[in-house]
Every structure is written in C-alpha cells, then in structure tokens.
Amino acid sequence: MSWSLVFTERYNRRAARFLRRHPDLRQAYRKTLLLLEANPHHPSLRLHPLRGRLQGMHSVSINLSYRITLELLIEGQTVIPIDIGDHDVVYRA
C-alpha cells in the first residue's frame, strides 16, 4: 500500500529554491520522494520523530547533510513535506 505525498505551495517554493542551489542533489531528492511514497519507514530514509518546538513532526534524510521535515499522518497514510535543507535550516522552525 502506498502513501500519498501532499505538497503545499510553500514547500514547493522551498524545494525549487533548494534544487536551484543544489542541482547535484536532484536525483537523490527524487529517490527520497519515491521512497517516501512507497514506504516512509524504509531504513535508508532514517525517519525519526522530532522533539522540542518541532514535536509532532518527523524528518527524513536526503543524504548525510540534507533533510526533509514532514508531517506524517498515519491514519490517512499521508505525508506532507514541510521544509527542506541542511540540518540547521530545517530544525530552526
């Protein structure tokens, strides 16, 4: 059973800006989205819940340096990407 990815306008703008700055990560980003859709719990995504101000959200890895924060709605099997960037950028919210 696959999951639904729901992209907000805000996230789309952030992702476009991220990919303009890091065109070399386009393929890794695409692979991350495909894995999220197929199975957000895939080990290579390193899915983990966030704490503190970001409690209730999760994070997955694009690679060792870059992350995507997301809202994971288990009941509806929906994944809503929130932010994309390096560790300091996505965890500042």
N, C-alpha and C positions, 0 to 999 in steps of 0.2 A: 504494500500500500504506500503510495507516495504522498508527500506533504505538499501543501500549497505555499508558494512564496508570494507575499503581497508587498509590493514596493510602493512606498509613499513618494510624493513629488520631492519632498525634502531629501530623502535618501537618494533618489535618482540624481539630484544635483550634486550631492556629495560624492557619489560613486563616479560620476562623469569627471568631476574635478580630480579625484584620486587617480583615475585611469589616465588623464592627461599628464599628470605629474609622474606616473609610473607605468608607461606603456609596456614595459618589460614584464609586468605582473598580470597583464590581460588574460593570459592562458590560465595561470594559477587561480585568478579570481573566478573565471568561468567554471573551472573544475570545482571550486568551493561551492558555488551556487548549485551545480548539478548534484553534488553530494548532499547538500542541504535538502534538496528536493526529494532525493531518493531515501536518505536516512540521516537525519541530523545527529544521530548518535554514532555515526561512523568514527572509528578511532582516530583517523588522520585529521579530523576537524578539531579535535581536542575541545569539544563542547564542555563548558563549565559555567555554573551559575555565578553571578557577580554579587558582591556584598556592599554594604555601606549605602551611599547615595544611589547606587545603581541596582540595589536589591530588587529582585523580581525579573531582572534581565539576564541574558546569557551572552557568552562570547564564543566565537569560533576563530580558528586561525586560518589565514590565507597561506602564510608561511611563518617562519620563526619571528619575524619582525612586525608583521601586519595582521590586524584583527578586524572582524566584523562584530559589532554588538547587535543583539537581536532580542526581540520579544518572541518567546516560544509558547504558543498556545496549544497545549497538549490535547485538550478536548476536541478542538476542531482540526487538529493536525495542520495548523497554520504557522508559518514562520514569517515574521515581519522584520526585515533588516532595518536597523535604526541609524547606525553610523559605521564608517569605515576609515581605517587609518592605522598609524602605528600605535603602540601601547599607550603612550602619553596622550595622544589625541582622543582615542575612543573612551578612555577611562576618566576623562576630565569632566564629563557631563554630570 
